[in-house]
Amino acid sequence: MKTPFIFGKVASGDDFTDRTQEISRLKMNFLSGINTIIISPRRWGKSSLVEKAACETREENTNIRIISIDLFNVRTEDDFYRNLAEQVIRGTTTRLSEIQSFVKKFFKQWIPKITFSPDHTQEFSLGLNWEEVKKQPDEILDLPQRIANAKGWKIILCIDEFQNIGFYNDTLSFQKQLRSHWQRQPDVSYCLFGSKRHMLMNVFTSPSMPFYKFGDIVFLEKIKTSDWEQFITHRFKATGKDILPEQSIRIASLVENHPYYVQQLAQQCWLRCIEKITDEIIDQSHEALTLQLGLLFQNLTESISNTQLNYLQAMINEETRLSSSEIIGRYHLGTSANVTRIKNALGEKEIIDIQHGKNEFLDPLFKTWLKNYYFKGK
């Protein structure tokens, strides 16, 4: 029997959980041509959310084309331009012959070489002099708008791992180039998101950056416990296994409603359950999942300084006055100025989340592992 819980890949259909308000907001932005920036910690379901909203928008509007671009392994401007051009053409054509006519129609400065896959599918690659493209990238950056205008469409570009543009040479100039073109495209809007919250915050919320106030910033929140309770309970019962509502709540609570871990822990419980879930099965699954990640967490601690680990221990012990002389002395944190540096460093490493004056672990199982194994007895 197929497991009813999905993690590690885009969730769709019945596998998708809640996010009703966020979906409505994204769809409204898509329809209104408003740029959207989604910011949240990694593994909170950004890609699934965007895909869900895009799928519903496509079904309801025939004149909208939504194009997905992933910058995961795109670390240079050359690769960016190539990916942008190829994905826009791929997302706005339906026939092999149309690809060739598109290229001839919309590329005037260069005559690109088109290489098709041997099996004659729609897979292809563009060959251009990318050094020349980088000097004059206008045709590629304006390609979505020119196609939208020619076809009478609205086009939405959803770009994942957008923070990777921060690794490009002279990234500030590159961002200025993008912004100058993208803000003048009336029939094209952009949905930008990624897995590095700290970098995205810098790109979109800093007044000194080109993408400041580029669009509607959506700060994704955790899915509510009540929604997880309904989802987990329904998924168990749909596969003929019994679970009490309070047990579903406990599964979500053990991993602090972290979307990826809730699905993973629920799967572990479901696999261990024959007919009816028990509290013992939940405890065993939680412990097994924590230990399964132990090597990863051990490697992570080796990249953290002693004072940073001391700070994390103080957080686990629920100390609230971390800058007080008493806590600084007890946990050997140095000085109050050093406490600020420690906190910022852990935030940049995406180990803790600093929001609304409160520090939280971004990875709840790392917190559990530190408490139950690493710091045990200290």
C-alpha positions in Angstrom: 0.0 0.0 0.0 1.2 3.4 -0.9 2.2 5.6 2.1 -0.3 8.4 2.7 2.3 10.9 3.8 4.6 12.8 1.4 7.9 14.6 2.3 11.0 15.5 0.3 9.1 16.3 -2.9 6.3 18.6 -4.0 3.0 17.6 -2.5 -0.1 17.8 -4.6 -3.8 16.7 -4.5 -4.8 15.0 -1.3 -1.1 15.0 -0.2 -1.3 18.8 0.2 -2.2 20.2 3.6 -4.3 23.3 4.2 -2.6 26.7 3.3 -6.1 27.9 2.1 -5.4 31.6 2.9 -1.9 31.5 1.3 -3.2 29.8 -1.9 -6.0 32.5 -2.2 -3.4 35.3 -1.7 -1.0 33.8 -4.3 -3.8 33.3 -6.9 -5.0 36.8 -6.3 -1.5 38.1 -7.0 -1.2 35.9 -10.0 -4.4 37.2 -11.5 -3.6 40.8 -10.6 -0.1 40.8 -12.0 1.4 41.5 -8.6 5.0 40.2 -7.9 5.2 37.9 -5.0 8.1 37.0 -2.7 7.7 34.0 -0.4 10.0 33.9 2.6 10.1 31.0 5.1 12.6 28.5 6.6 13.5 25.6 4.3 11.2 22.6 4.2 8.1 24.5 5.1 6.4 23.7 1.8 7.1 26.7 -0.4 7.4 24.7 -3.6 4.3 22.7 -2.9 2.4 25.9 -2.2 3.4 27.6 -5.4 2.7 24.6 -7.5 -0.8 24.2 -5.9 -1.6 27.9 -6.5 -0.2 27.7 -10.0 -2.2 24.5 -10.8 -5.5 26.0 -9.7 -4.8 29.3 -11.6 -4.1 27.4 -14.8 -7.3 25.4 -14.5 -9.4 28.6 -14.0 -7.7 30.9 -16.6 -6.8 29.8 -20.1 -5.0 33.0 -21.0 -2.4 32.6 -18.2 0.9 30.8 -18.7 2.9 29.9 -15.5 6.5 29.0 -16.0 8.6 27.3 -13.3 12.4 27.9 -13.1 14.7 26.3 -10.6 18.0 28.0 -9.9 19.3 25.2 -7.6 22.5 24.5 -9.6 22.5 27.8 -11.6 25.5 29.7 -10.2 26.5 32.0 -13.0 24.9 34.7 -15.1 25.5 32.7 -18.2 23.5 29.7 -16.8 20.8 32.1 -15.6 20.2 33.6 -19.1 20.3 30.2 -20.7 17.8 28.7 -18.2 15.5 31.7 -18.5 15.4 31.7 -22.3 15.0 27.9 -22.5 12.3 27.6 -19.8 10.3 30.6 -21.2 10.3 29.1 -24.7 9.5 25.6 -23.3 6.7 27.0 -21.2 5.0 29.0 -24.0 5.2 26.5 -26.9 3.4 23.3 -27.6 4.9 22.0 -30.8 8.5 21.2 -31.9 8.2 23.3 -35.0 7.0 26.3 -33.0 10.2 26.4 -31.0 12.2 27.1 -34.1 9.8 29.9 -35.2 9.8 31.4 -31.7 13.6 31.6 -31.8 13.6 33.3 -35.2 10.9 35.7 -34.2 12.1 36.8 -30.8 15.9 36.8 -31.2 17.2 39.5 -33.5 20.6 40.3 -32.1 21.8 36.7 -32.3 20.9 33.6 -34.3 20.9 30.9 -31.6 21.7 27.3 -32.4 19.0 24.9 -31.3 19.9 21.4 -30.4 17.0 18.9 -30.0 17.1 15.7 -28.0 17.6 12.5 -30.1 14.1 11.2 -29.3 12.5 14.3 -31.0 10.7 15.3 -27.8 10.4 19.0 -26.8 13.7 18.9 -25.0 16.2 21.3 -26.5 19.1 23.5 -25.7 20.1 27.0 -27.0 23.6 27.7 -28.2 24.5 31.4 -28.0 27.6 33.4 -27.5 27.0 34.0 -23.9 29.7 36.6 -23.5 27.8 38.7 -26.0 24.5 37.9 -24.3 25.9 39.1 -21.0 26.8 42.4 -22.6 23.4 42.9 -24.1 20.9 40.6 -22.3 17.8 42.7 -23.2 16.3 40.2 -25.6 16.4 37.4 -23.0 15.2 39.5 -20.1 12.3 41.0 -22.2 11.4 37.7 -23.8 8.5 36.8 -21.5 6.9 40.2 -22.1 7.4 40.1 -25.8 5.8 36.6 -26.0 2.9 37.7 -23.7 2.3 40.7 -25.9 2.4 38.7 -29.1 0.1 36.0 -27.8 -2.3 38.1 -25.7 -1.4 36.2 -22.6 -0.4 36.9 -19.0 2.8 35.2 -18.0 3.9 34.3 -14.5 7.5 33.2 -13.8 7.9 31.2 -10.6 11.6 31.1 -9.7 12.8 28.8 -7.0 16.1 29.1 -5.2 16.2 32.7 -6.2 18.8 33.5 -3.5 21.5 31.8 -5.7 21.8 35.1 -7.7 23.7 36.3 -4.6 26.6 34.0 -5.6 27.0 35.6 -9.1 30.0 37.8 -9.8 29.0 41.4 -9.2 25.6 40.3 -8.0 24.5 43.9 -7.2 24.8 45.0 -10.8 23.1 41.9 -12.0 20.1 42.5 -9.6 19.9 46.0 -10.8 19.7 44.7 -14.4 16.9 42.3 -13.5 14.9 44.9 -11.6 15.2 47.5 -14.4 13.6 45.1 -16.9 11.2 43.2 -14.8 9.5 46.3 -13.3 8.6 47.4 -16.9 6.7 44.3 -18.0 2.9 44.9 -17.7 1.9 41.4 -18.8 4.5 39.5 -16.8 4.7 39.0 -13.0 7.2 37.1 -10.9 6.9 34.8 -7.9 10.3 34.5 -6.2 11.2 32.1 -3.4 14.0 29.9 -2.1 15.5 27.9 0.7 17.9 30.4 2.3 15.7 32.7 4.4 18.6 34.9 5.6 19.8 35.6 2.0 16.3 36.3 0.7 15.6 38.7 3.6 18.7 40.6 2.6 17.7 40.7 -1.1 14.1 41.8 -0.6 13.9 43.7 2.7 17.0 45.8 2.7 16.4 49.4 1.5 19.9 49.4 -0.2 19.1 46.4 -2.4 17.7 46.7 -6.0 14.8 44.3 -5.2 13.6 46.3 -2.2 9.7 46.7 -2.4 9.6 44.6 -5.6 6.3 43.0 -4.6 4.1 41.5 -2.0 6.2 39.6 0.6 4.5 36.6 2.0 6.0 35.4 5.3 4.9 31.8 5.4 3.8 30.6 8.9 3.6 27.0 10.2 0.5 25.0 9.5 -1.9 25.2 12.5 -2.2 22.2 14.9 -5.9 21.9 14.2 -5.2 21.5 10.5 -2.6 18.9 11.1 -4.9 17.0 13.4 -7.6 16.8 10.6 -5.1 15.9 7.9 -3.3 13.1 9.9 -6.5 11.6 11.2 -8.0 11.6 7.8 -5.0 10.0 6.1 -4.8 7.2 8.7 -8.5 6.4 8.5 -8.4 6.6 4.6 -6.0 3.6 4.7 -7.9 1.6 7.2 -5.8 2.5 10.3 -7.2 4.1 13.5 -5.8 7.1 15.2 -7.3 9.3 17.9 -7.4 13.1 17.2 -5.2 13.7 20.3 -2.6 11.3 18.9 -2.6 13.2 15.6 -2.0 16.4 17.6 0.8 14.8 19.5 2.6 13.8 16.2 2.5 17.4 15.0 3.5 18.8 18.4 6.5 16.6 18.8 8.1 18.2 15.8 6.6 21.7 16.5 4.3 21.6 13.4 7.3 21.6 11.1 5.7 20.6 7.7 8.5 18.3 6.5 8.9 16.5 9.8 5.2 16.2 10.5 4.8 14.3 7.3 7.9 12.2 8.0 7.0 11.4 11.6 3.4 10.5 10.6 4.8 8.2 7.9 7.0 6.4 10.4 4.0 6.0 12.7 1.9 4.7 9.9 4.5 2.2 8.8 4.7 0.8 12.4 1.0 0.7 12.9 -0.9 -2.4 11.8 -4.5 -1.5 12.8 -4.4 1.1 15.5 -1.8 3.7 16.5 -0.6 3.7 20.1 1.4 6.3 22.1 4.3 3.8 22.3 4.4 3.7 18.5 4.5 7.5 18.4 7.4 7.6 20.9 9.3 4.9 19.1 8.9 6.6 15.8 10.0 10.0 17.2 13.1 8.5 18.8 14.0 6.5 15.7 13.7 9.6 13.5 15.8 11.6 15.8 18.5 9.0 15.9 18.3 8.5 12.2 19.5 12.1 11.8 22.1 11.8 14.5 25.1 11.7 12.2 23.9 14.8 10.3 23.4 16.6 13.6 26.8 15.5 14.9 28.4 17.0 11.8 26.5 20.1 12.3 27.7 20.6 15.8 31.3 20.3 14.6 30.7 23.5 12.5 29.5 25.4 15.6 31.8 27.1 18.0 31.8 26.2 21.7 30.2 29.6 22.7 27.5 29.0 20.1 26.8 25.6 21.5 26.6 27.1 24.9 24.1 29.6 23.7 22.0 26.8 22.2 22.1 24.9 25.5 20.8 28.0 27.3 17.9 28.2 24.8 17.2 24.5 25.4 17.1 25.1 29.1 14.6 27.9 28.4 16.7 30.7 29.7 15.0 34.0 28.8 17.5 36.6 29.9 20.4 35.5 27.6 22.2 38.8 27.8 22.1 39.0 31.6 25.4 38.8 33.5 24.1 35.7 35.4 23.4 33.7 32.2 26.5 34.9 30.5 28.6 33.7 33.4 26.7 30.4 33.8 27.0 29.4 30.1 30.4 31.1 29.4 29.1 33.3 26.7 31.8 36.0 27.1 30.2 39.5 27.0 26.8 40.9 26.2 28.2 42.2 22.9 29.5 38.6 22.2 26.0 37.3 22.9 24.6 39.4 20.1 27.3 38.2 17.7 26.6 34.6 18.6 22.9 35.0 18.0 23.5 36.7 14.6 25.9 34.0 13.6 23.5 31.2 14.5 20.8 33.1 12.5 23.0 33.3 9.4 23.8 29.6 9.7 20.0 29.1 9.8 20.2 27.1 13.0 17.9 29.5 14.9 15.2 31.9 13.7 15.1 35.4 15.1 11.6 36.8 14.8 9.6 39.3 16.9 12.4 39.4 19.6 12.2 35.6 20.1 14.7 32.9 19.2 13.6 29.5 18.0 15.3 26.5 16.6 14.6 26.1 12.9 15.1 22.3 13.1 13.0 20.9 15.9 14.6 17.5 15.7 18.1 19.1 16.0 16.8 20.7 19.2 15.5 17.3 20.4 18.8 15.6 19.6 20.8 18.2 21.5 18.6 18.0 24.5 18.2 14.2 24.7 21.7 13.1 23.5 24.3 15.8 23.1 23.7 17.9 26.2 22.3 15.0 28.3 24.1 14.9 31.7 25.8 18.3 31.2 
